[in-house]
């Protein structure tokens, strides 16, 4: 069950990151969408700053999810070794 819980948490973090980036891209102050096509879309100066701020804010949370996943895998390995002994 712990494995599924961590996967859901990791998956939820991906959803949060994607949602945050899409929210920034939906703001014309941050992201320019060209009518010509996606190749001409680009971040504005303030958009790049907002994106950097968002990533700075989310990075500790991502690191926490990854540390929890590493801890879970380590515990699973130890338990597996103990059961096989």
C-alpha positions, -999 to +999 in steps of 0.1 A: +000+000+000+029+024+008+041+019-028+008+030-042+006+059-019+040+072-030+032+067-066+000+087-062+019+114-045+045+115-073+017+115-098-001+143-080+031+163-080+034+159-117-002+171-121+004+201-099+035+210-119+018+206-152-013+226-140+009+254-127+028+257-160-004+256-180-018+284-158+012+305-165+010+298-202-027+308-202-017+343-190-008+365-220+014+386-197+036+356-193+033+336-225+028+347-261+008+323-283+012+330-319-016+326-344+010+313-369+017+282-348+033+268-317+068+272-332+064+310-327+051+308-291+074+321-264+077+331-228+078+369-221+104+384-197+079+385-169+068+349-178+103+336-175+106+353-141+072+338-130+082+304-143+115+305-124+097+316-092+072+288-096+100+262-101+119+277-071+088+274-050+080+238-061+116+224-060+116+217-022+083+199-025+096+178-054+127+170-035+106+159-005+085+135-028+117+121-042+133+116-008+102+098+004+103+075-026+140+067-021+133+060+016+104+037+007+126+018-018+154+014+007+130+001+034+115-023+008+149-037+000+158-042+037+125-060+044+130-081+013+165-091+025+153-098+060+125-121+047+150-140+025+174-146+054 
